[in-house]
Amino acid sequence: MPRADHARGSLDRPLTSDEVRAKVDALLEPVLSDRGADVVAAVAEITTSPDLRRLAAAMVPEGSAA
């Protein structure tokens, strides 16, 4: 098996946009179920949104006291 000098996701071998999105989805799904897409959308709007309430609300797991 060939040896990799740099780990996948490092600065020398960055993930593609699709790989980053797949990783984000995989990490959010166990905690936020189907609301992970809401988190991603809120993050995408972070520079144009007047406040962070949408992002904060999307990141609270279901059944948690907000």
DSSP file (Angstrom, degrees, kcal/mol; ACC not computed):
  #  RESIDUE AA STRUCTURE BP1 BP2  ACC     N-H-->O    O-->H-N    N-H-->O    O-->H-N    TCO  KAPPA ALPHA  PHI   PSI    X-CA   Y-CA   Z-CA
    1    1 A M              0   0    0      0, 0.0     2,-0.0     0, 0.0     0, 0.0   0.000 360.0 360.0 360.0 133.7    0.0    0.0    0.0
    2    2 A P        -     0   0    0      0, 0.0     2,-0.4     0, 0.0     0, 0.0  -0.350 360.0-120.4 -67.7 148.1    1.4    3.4   -0.9
    3    3 A R        -     0   0    0     -2,-0.0     2,-0.5     2,-0.0     0, 0.0  -0.724  17.2-142.2 -90.7 135.9    2.4    5.7    2.0
    4    4 A A        -     0   0    0     -2,-0.4     3,-0.1     1,-0.1     4,-0.0  -0.864   3.6-158.5 -97.7 128.1    0.7    9.1    2.3
    5    5 A D  S    S+     0   0    0     -2,-0.5     2,-0.4     1,-0.1    -1,-0.1   0.776  80.6  34.8 -74.5 -26.3    2.9   11.9    3.5
    6    6 A H  S    S-     0   0    0      6,-0.1    -1,-0.1     4,-0.1     3,-0.1  -0.985  88.1-112.7-133.5 140.3    0.0   14.0    4.6
    7    7 A A    >   -     0   0    0     -2,-0.4     3,-2.0     1,-0.1     6,-0.3  -0.351  42.0 -96.0 -68.6 147.8   -3.4   13.0    6.1
    8    8 A R  T 3  S+     0   0    0      1,-0.3    -1,-0.1     4,-0.1     7,-0.1  -0.465 114.9  30.3 -62.4 130.6   -6.6   13.6    4.1
    9    9 A G  T 3  S+     0   0    0      4,-3.4    -1,-0.3     1,-0.4     6,-0.2   0.346  93.2 122.6  96.8  -4.5   -8.0   16.9    5.3
   10   10 A S  B X  S-A   13   0A   0     -3,-2.0     3,-0.6     3,-0.5    -1,-0.4  -0.289  82.3 -97.9 -79.5 173.1   -4.7   18.4    6.1
   11   11 A L  T 3  S+     0   0    0      1,-0.2    -1,-0.1     2,-0.1    -3,-0.0   0.847 127.2  48.3 -60.2 -33.0   -3.5   21.7    4.5
   12   12 A D  T 3  S+     0   0    0      1,-0.2    -1,-0.2    -5,-0.1    -6,-0.1   0.682 125.6  28.0 -82.6 -17.4   -1.5   19.7    2.0
   13   13 A R  B <  S-A   10   0A   0     -3,-0.6    -4,-3.4    -6,-0.3    -3,-0.5  -0.489  86.7-173.9-138.2  65.5   -4.4   17.3    1.2
   14   14 A P        -     0   0    0      0, 0.0     2,-0.1     0, 0.0    -4,-0.1  -0.181  26.6-109.2 -65.6 154.3   -7.5   19.4    1.8
   15   15 A L        -     0   0    0     -6,-0.2     2,-0.1    -7,-0.1    -2,-0.0  -0.470  33.5-113.8 -74.3 151.9  -11.0   17.9    1.6
   16   16 A T     >  -     0   0    0     -2,-0.1     4,-2.5     1,-0.1     5,-0.2  -0.360  32.5-102.6 -75.5 167.0  -13.2   18.9   -1.3
   17   17 A S  H  > S+     0   0    0      1,-0.2     4,-2.4     2,-0.2     5,-0.2   0.895 125.3  51.4 -57.6 -41.0  -16.4   21.0   -0.6
   18   18 A D  H  > S+     0   0    0      2,-0.2     4,-2.2     1,-0.2    -1,-0.2   0.883 109.6  49.4 -65.4 -38.2  -18.5   17.8   -1.1
   19   19 A E  H  > S+     0   0    0      2,-0.2     4,-2.2     1,-0.2    -2,-0.2   0.889 110.6  50.0 -67.8 -39.4  -16.2   15.9    1.4
   20   20 A V  H  X S+     0   0    0     -4,-2.5     4,-2.7     2,-0.2    -2,-0.2   0.936 111.6  48.6 -63.0 -45.9  -16.5   18.7    4.0
   21   21 A R  H  X S+     0   0    0     -4,-2.4     4,-2.8     1,-0.2    -2,-0.2   0.903 110.9  50.4 -61.7 -41.8  -20.3   18.8    3.6
   22   22 A A  H  X S+     0   0    0     -4,-2.2     4,-2.2     2,-0.2    -1,-0.2   0.890 111.8  48.2 -63.7 -38.7  -20.5   15.0    4.0
   23   23 A K  H  X S+     0   0    0     -4,-2.2     4,-2.0     2,-0.2    -2,-0.2   0.921 112.1  48.7 -67.6 -43.8  -18.3   15.2    7.1
   24   24 A V  H  X S+     0   0    0     -4,-2.7     4,-2.6     1,-0.2     5,-0.3   0.937 112.3  48.9 -60.3 -47.1  -20.5   18.0    8.6
   25   25 A D  H  X S+     0   0    0     -4,-2.8     4,-2.4     1,-0.2    -1,-0.2   0.911 110.7  50.6 -59.9 -42.8  -23.6   16.0    7.9
   26   26 A A  H  < S+     0   0    0     -4,-2.2    -1,-0.2     1,-0.2    -2,-0.2   0.852 114.2  44.3 -65.1 -34.7  -22.2   12.9    9.5
   27   27 A L  H  < S+     0   0    0     -4,-2.0     4,-0.4     1,-0.1    -2,-0.2   0.847 117.8  43.0 -78.5 -34.9  -21.2   14.8   12.6
   28   28 A L  H >X S+     0   0    0     -4,-2.6     4,-3.5    -5,-0.2     3,-0.9   0.839  99.1  71.9 -79.7 -33.8  -24.5   16.7   13.0
   29   29 A E  H 3X S+     0   0    0     -4,-2.4     4,-1.8     1,-0.3    -1,-0.2   0.869  94.1  51.0 -56.8 -45.6  -26.9   13.9   12.2
   30   30 A P  H 34 S+     0   0    0      0, 0.0    -1,-0.3     0, 0.0    -2,-0.1   0.806 123.1  31.8 -64.0 -25.5  -26.5   11.9   15.5
   31   31 A V  H <4 S+     0   0    0     -3,-0.9    31,-0.4    -4,-0.4    -2,-0.2   0.850 133.8  24.4 -97.1 -42.8  -27.1   15.1   17.5
   32   32 A L  H >< S-     0   0    0     -4,-3.5     3,-2.4     1,-0.3    -3,-0.2   0.376  83.0-160.2-110.3   3.3  -29.5   17.2   15.5
   33   33 A S  G >< S-     0   0    0     -4,-1.8     3,-0.9    -5,-0.5    -1,-0.3  -0.285  75.2  -6.2  53.6-124.8  -31.2   14.5   13.3
   34   34 A D  G >  S+     0   0    0      1,-0.2     3,-0.6     2,-0.1    -1,-0.3   0.441 121.3  79.6 -82.7   1.2  -32.8   16.2   10.3
   35   35 A R  G X>  +     0   0    0     -3,-2.4     4,-1.6     1,-0.2     3,-0.6   0.438  62.2  94.9 -89.0   2.0  -32.0   19.7   11.4
   36   36 A G  H <> S+     0   0    0     -3,-0.9     4,-2.4     1,-0.2    -1,-0.2   0.862  80.4  57.8 -58.2 -35.6  -28.4   19.6   10.3
   37   37 A A  H <> S+     0   0    0     -3,-0.6     4,-2.3     1,-0.2    -1,-0.2   0.848 102.4  54.7 -64.0 -33.3  -29.4   21.2    7.0
   38   38 A D  H <> S+     0   0    0     -3,-0.6     4,-2.3    -4,-0.2    -1,-0.2   0.893 107.9  49.2 -66.0 -39.3  -30.8   24.2    9.0
   39   39 A V  H  X S+     0   0    0     -4,-1.6     4,-2.5    19,-0.2    -2,-0.2   0.938 111.2  49.0 -63.5 -47.2  -27.4   24.6   10.7
   40   40 A V  H  X S+     0   0    0     -4,-2.4     4,-2.1     1,-0.2    -2,-0.2   0.909 112.3  48.4 -60.6 -42.6  -25.6   24.5    7.4
   41   41 A A  H  X S+     0   0    0     -4,-2.3     4,-1.1     2,-0.2    -1,-0.2   0.905 111.6  49.6 -64.9 -41.4  -28.0   27.1    5.9
   42   42 A A  H  < S+     0   0    0     -4,-2.3     3,-0.3     1,-0.2    -2,-0.2   0.885 110.7  49.7 -65.9 -38.3  -27.6   29.4    8.9
   43   43 A V  H >< S+     0   0    0     -4,-2.5     3,-1.5     1,-0.2     4,-0.3   0.895 106.1  56.7 -66.1 -39.2  -23.8   29.1    8.8
   44   44 A A  H 3< S+     0   0    0     -4,-2.1     3,-0.3     1,-0.3    -1,-0.2   0.795 111.8  43.3 -61.8 -27.2  -23.9   30.0    5.0
   45   45 A E  T >X S+     0   0    0     -4,-1.1     4,-1.8    -3,-0.3     3,-1.5   0.313  81.2 109.6 -98.2   7.5  -25.8   33.2    5.9
   46   46 A I  T <4 S+     0   0    0     -3,-1.5    -1,-0.2     1,-0.3    -2,-0.1   0.794  76.9  49.7 -60.3 -31.8  -23.6   34.1    8.9
   47   47 A T  T 34 S+     0   0    0     -3,-0.3    -1,-0.3    -4,-0.3    -2,-0.1   0.664 120.4  35.2 -82.5 -14.2  -22.0   37.1    7.1
   48   48 A T  T <4 S+     0   0    0     -3,-1.5    -2,-0.2    -4,-0.1    -1,-0.2   0.513  92.7 101.6-114.6  -7.6  -25.3   38.6    6.0
   49   49 A S     <  -     0   0    0     -4,-1.8     3,-0.0    -7,-0.1    -7,-0.0  -0.572  67.7-138.7 -80.5 140.0  -27.6   37.7    8.9
   50   50 A P  S    S+     0   0    0      0, 0.0     2,-0.3     0, 0.0    -1,-0.1   0.753  82.9   2.0 -70.6 -22.4  -28.3   40.5   11.4
   51   51 A D        -     0   0    0      0, 0.0     3,-0.3     0, 0.0     4,-0.2  -0.922  68.3-115.0-153.0 178.5  -28.0   38.1   14.3
   52   52 A L  S  > S+     0   0    0     -2,-0.3     4,-2.9     1,-0.2     5,-0.2   0.203  76.5 109.5-106.3  14.4  -27.2   34.5   15.2
   53   53 A R  H  > S+     0   0    0      1,-0.2     4,-2.8     2,-0.2     5,-0.2   0.891  78.4  52.2 -60.3 -40.2  -30.6   33.5   16.6
   54   54 A R  H  > S+     0   0    0     -3,-0.3     4,-2.1     2,-0.2    -1,-0.2   0.934 113.2  44.6 -62.2 -44.8  -31.4   31.2   13.6
   55   55 A L  H  > S+     0   0    0      2,-0.2     4,-1.3     1,-0.2    -2,-0.2   0.933 113.9  49.3 -64.4 -46.0  -28.1   29.4   14.0
   56   56 A A  H  < S+     0   0    0     -4,-2.9     3,-0.4     1,-0.2     4,-0.3   0.912 112.0  48.4 -61.0 -42.8  -28.4   29.2   17.8
   57   57 A A  H >< S+     0   0    0     -4,-2.8     3,-1.0     1,-0.2    -1,-0.2   0.883 109.7  52.5 -65.4 -38.4  -32.0   27.8   17.5
   58   58 A A  H 3< S+     0   0    0     -4,-2.1   -19,-0.2     1,-0.2    -1,-0.2   0.756 104.6  57.5 -69.0 -23.8  -30.9   25.2   14.8
   59   59 A M  T 3< S+     0   0    0     -4,-1.3    -1,-0.2    -3,-0.4    -2,-0.2   0.465  79.5 100.5 -90.7  -0.9  -28.1   23.9   17.1
   60   60 A V  S <  S-     0   0    0     -3,-1.0     3,-0.1    -4,-0.3     6,-0.1  -0.759  77.5-123.5 -85.5 120.0  -30.3   22.9   20.1
   61   61 A P    >   -     0   0    0      0, 0.0     3,-1.9     0, 0.0   -29,-0.1  -0.272  35.6 -92.2 -60.2 147.1  -30.9   19.2   20.0
   62   62 A E  T 3  S+     0   0    0    -31,-0.4     3,-0.1     1,-0.3   -29,-0.0  -0.315 112.9  24.4 -59.2 140.7  -34.5   18.1   20.0
   63   63 A G  T 3  S+     0   0    0      1,-0.3     2,-0.3    -3,-0.1    -1,-0.3   0.387  94.9 123.5  84.3  -4.2  -35.9   17.5   23.5
   64   64 A S  S <  S-     0   0    0     -3,-1.9     2,-0.6    -4,-0.1    -1,-0.3  -0.631  70.9-111.8 -87.5 148.5  -33.3   19.8   25.1
   65   65 A A              0   0    0     -2,-0.3    -1,-0.0     1,-0.1    -3,-0.0  -0.699 360.0 360.0 -76.0 121.4  -34.4   22.8   27.2
   66   66 A A              0   0    0     -2,-0.6    -1,-0.1    -6,-0.1    -2,-0.0   0.467 360.0 360.0 -81.7 360.0  -33.4   25.8   25.1
